[in-house]
Amino acid sequence: GWLAPLAGALDTGGFTSSAKWLTIGTAVLEVVQTSLQTVCLLDSLHRGPPRQEGGSSIAKQITVILICINLSCWLMSIVEVKVYETDPAGVSFFQVIPWVIISHLSCPLVIFFRFHSAACFYHIWTKAF
């Protein structure tokens, strides 16, 4: 959920200026990263194997790094404790009960996105290299 921290940071209650800008920056970076990763996955899955044998070693390394990053984010999403106090921006904007419901409904989507992205990057790595 990137919208709740962004909306919560824009609400003026209880945040210092630096914490507000960090929250906004984190939310914006999450949106940019997710969007770029989705575009990269869609583009890479529709391409054929490279014309030359072996492929680029830089492309191989980037694909392996993306697999590791997505598996790390997937693992963190699974093991992190979901407590509403960990995100004061969401709580201050939505209040406690709605924020707990929103965060618990979005958690499986985040877990699925990260694992599915890692599996897609693995498929790209095996198909292209």
C-alpha positions as CSV (number, residue, x, y, z in Angstrom):
1,G,0.0,0.0,0.0
2,W,1.6,3.2,-1.2
3,L,-1.4,5.4,-1.1
4,A,-2.0,5.3,2.7
5,P,1.5,6.5,3.7
6,L,1.3,9.2,1.1
7,A,-2.1,10.4,2.2
8,G,-1.1,10.0,5.9
9,A,2.1,12.1,5.3
10,L,0.1,14.8,3.7
11,D,-2.1,15.0,6.8
12,T,-0.3,17.4,9.1
13,G,-1.0,15.7,12.4
14,G,1.9,14.3,14.4
15,F,4.8,14.3,11.9
16,T,7.9,16.4,11.7
17,S,8.8,17.9,8.4
18,S,11.7,15.4,7.7
19,A,9.5,12.4,8.7
20,K,6.8,13.6,6.4
21,W,9.2,14.0,3.4
22,L,10.7,10.6,4.1
23,T,7.3,9.0,4.1
24,I,6.3,10.7,0.9
25,G,9.6,9.8,-0.7
26,T,9.2,6.1,0.3
27,A,5.7,5.9,-1.1
28,V,6.7,7.5,-4.4
29,L,9.7,5.2,-4.8
30,E,7.6,2.2,-4.1
31,V,5.2,3.2,-6.9
32,V,8.0,3.9,-9.3
33,Q,9.8,0.6,-8.5
34,T,6.6,-1.5,-8.8
35,S,5.6,0.2,-12.1
36,L,9.1,-0.1,-13.7
37,Q,9.4,-3.8,-12.6
38,T,6.0,-4.6,-14.0
39,V,6.8,-2.9,-17.4
40,C,10.2,-4.7,-17.4
41,L,8.5,-8.1,-16.7
42,L,5.9,-7.6,-19.4
43,D,8.5,-6.5,-22.0
44,S,10.9,-9.3,-21.1
45,L,8.3,-12.1,-21.1
46,H,7.1,-11.1,-24.6
47,R,10.6,-11.1,-26.2
48,G,12.2,-14.1,-27.8
49,P,15.5,-15.7,-27.0
50,P,18.6,-13.6,-28.0
51,R,19.9,-14.1,-31.5
52,Q,23.5,-14.7,-30.3
53,E,24.6,-17.5,-28.1
54,G,25.4,-16.8,-24.5
55,G,23.7,-13.5,-24.1
56,S,25.0,-10.6,-22.2
57,S,26.6,-11.3,-18.9
58,I,25.3,-7.9,-17.5
59,A,21.7,-8.9,-18.4
60,K,22.3,-12.2,-16.7
61,Q,23.6,-10.5,-13.5
62,I,20.7,-8.0,-13.5
63,T,18.2,-10.8,-13.8
64,V,19.8,-12.7,-11.0
65,I,19.9,-9.6,-8.8
66,L,16.2,-8.9,-9.5
67,I,15.3,-12.5,-8.6
68,C,17.2,-12.2,-5.3
69,I,15.7,-8.8,-4.5
70,N,12.1,-10.1,-5.1
71,L,12.7,-13.2,-3.0
72,S,14.1,-11.0,-0.2
73,C,11.1,-8.7,-0.3
74,W,8.8,-11.8,-0.5
75,L,10.5,-13.3,2.6
76,M,10.3,-10.0,4.5
77,S,6.6,-9.7,3.7
78,I,6.0,-13.1,5.1
79,V,8.0,-12.8,8.3
80,E,7.4,-9.2,9.3
81,V,5.0,-8.6,12.1
82,K,1.8,-6.8,10.9
83,V,1.1,-4.4,13.8
84,Y,-0.8,-1.2,13.0
85,E,1.6,0.9,15.1
86,T,4.4,0.3,12.6
87,D,2.8,2.7,10.1
88,P,1.7,5.8,11.9
89,A,0.9,7.6,8.6
90,G,-1.7,5.0,7.7
91,V,-3.2,5.1,11.2
92,S,-3.3,8.8,11.4
93,F,-5.1,9.1,8.0
94,F,-7.5,6.1,8.2
95,Q,-7.8,5.6,12.0
96,V,-7.0,2.2,13.6
97,I,-9.7,-0.2,12.6
98,P,-9.9,0.7,8.9
99,W,-6.1,0.7,8.7
100,V,-5.8,-2.8,10.2
101,I,-8.4,-4.0,7.6
102,I,-6.6,-2.4,4.7
103,S,-3.2,-3.6,5.7
104,H,-4.3,-7.1,6.3
105,L,-6.2,-7.3,3.0
106,S,-3.2,-5.9,1.0
107,C,-0.6,-8.1,2.6
108,P,-1.4,-11.2,0.5
109,L,-1.3,-9.2,-2.7
110,V,2.2,-7.9,-1.8
111,I,3.3,-11.4,-1.1
112,F,1.9,-12.7,-4.3
113,F,3.4,-9.9,-6.4
114,R,6.9,-10.4,-5.0
115,F,6.9,-14.2,-5.4
116,H,5.3,-14.1,-8.9
117,S,7.8,-11.5,-10.0
118,A,10.7,-13.7,-8.8
119,A,9.2,-16.7,-10.6
120,C,8.8,-14.6,-13.8
121,F,12.4,-13.3,-13.7
122,Y,13.6,-16.9,-13.2
123,H,11.6,-17.9,-16.3
124,I,13.2,-15.0,-18.2
125,W,16.6,-16.1,-17.0
126,T,16.2,-19.7,-18.1
127,K,14.5,-18.8,-21.4
128,A,16.9,-16.1,-22.5
129,F,20.2,-17.3,-21.1
